[in-house]
């Protein structure tokens, strides 16, 4: 009986500590919003990526005022920088988004780690009967999701850029204008020795 009471008290203490720690001054980053939901699909756009937002401020508590450089992500959206980055929180990795050159019909393409380069939008984001956008239901805690781990970008963005560049036969100048993993994460350039 005494052991059960002690276990109950320990569990209660751990629960209270975790609630206070996750919403109080012990973990201020839990108050930050690192993603913005973009219509019409409710996919998440990174607020932590300097070239993909306006008025970037690296202070996590100020990210709440940061806005994406685009207001929606439909097939007619024109990205001012490429690749854009979007994440369906039910999938493990983000997608790199590109403007398809007008010579190939325009619109958007996305790069997926498993399926490569495809036309936007992914089929699961469309109603199978009408073909209209079918927005995903975001998890209740989507505004607390942390930035994508930098390790996911190490080979993903260079591979996506190369695939996009070769698929659409981009001139070297256009290929070199694509954002790198370091650009998306806001890392400073490597300085020469």
TAVEN-V328350 format. One record per residue. RES is the residue in one small letter. SS is DSSP state (hx for helix, st for strand, lp for the rest). Layout:
<<RES,SS> <RES,SS>>
//
This chain:
<<x,lp> <x,hx> <x,hx> <x,hx> <x,hx> <x,hx> <x,hx> <x,hx> <x,hx> <x,hx> <x,hx> <x,hx> <x,hx> <x,hx> <x,hx> <x,hx> <x,hx> <x,hx> <x,hx> <x,hx> <x,hx> <x,hx> <x,hx> <x,lp> <x,hx> <x,hx> <x,hx> <x,hx> <x,hx> <x,hx> <x,hx> <x,lp> <x,lp> <x,lp> <x,st> <x,st> <x,st> <x,st> <x,st> <x,lp> <x,lp> <x,lp> <x,st> <x,st> <x,st> <x,st> <x,lp> <x,lp> <x,lp> <x,hx> <x,hx> <x,hx> <x,st> <x,st> <x,lp> <x,lp> <x,lp> <x,lp> <x,lp> <x,lp> <x,lp> <x,lp> <x,hx> <x,hx> <x,hx> <x,lp> <x,st> <x,st> <x,lp> <x,lp> <x,lp> <x,st> <x,lp> <x,lp> <x,lp> <x,lp> <x,lp> <x,lp> <x,lp> <x,lp> <x,lp> <x,lp> <x,lp> <x,st> <x,st> <x,st> <x,st> <x,lp> <x,lp> <x,lp> <x,lp> <x,lp> <x,lp> <x,lp> <x,st> <x,st> <x,st> <x,st> <x,st> <x,lp> <x,lp> <x,hx> <x,hx> <x,hx> <x,lp> <x,lp> <x,lp> <x,st> <x,st> <x,st> <x,st> <x,st> <x,lp> <x,lp> <x,lp> <x,st> <x,st> <x,st> <x,st> <x,lp> <x,lp> <x,lp> <x,hx> <x,hx> <x,hx> <x,st> <x,lp> <x,lp> <x,lp> <x,lp> <x,lp> <x,lp> <x,st> <x,lp> <x,lp> <x,lp> <x,lp> <x,lp> <x,lp> <x,lp> <x,lp> <x,hx> <x,hx> <x,hx> <x,lp> <x,lp> <x,lp> <x,lp> <x,lp> <x,hx> <x,hx> <x,hx> <x,lp> <x,lp> <x,lp> <x,hx> <x,hx> <x,hx> <x,hx> <x,hx> <x,hx> <x,hx> <x,hx> <x,hx> <x,hx> <x,hx> <x,hx> <x,lp> <x,lp> <x,lp> <x,lp> <x,hx> <x,hx> <x,hx> <x,hx> <x,hx> <x,lp> <x,lp> <x,lp> <x,lp> <x,hx> <x,hx> <x,hx> <x,hx> <x,hx> <x,lp> <x,lp> <x,lp> <x,lp> <x,lp> <x,lp> <x,lp> <x,lp>>
//
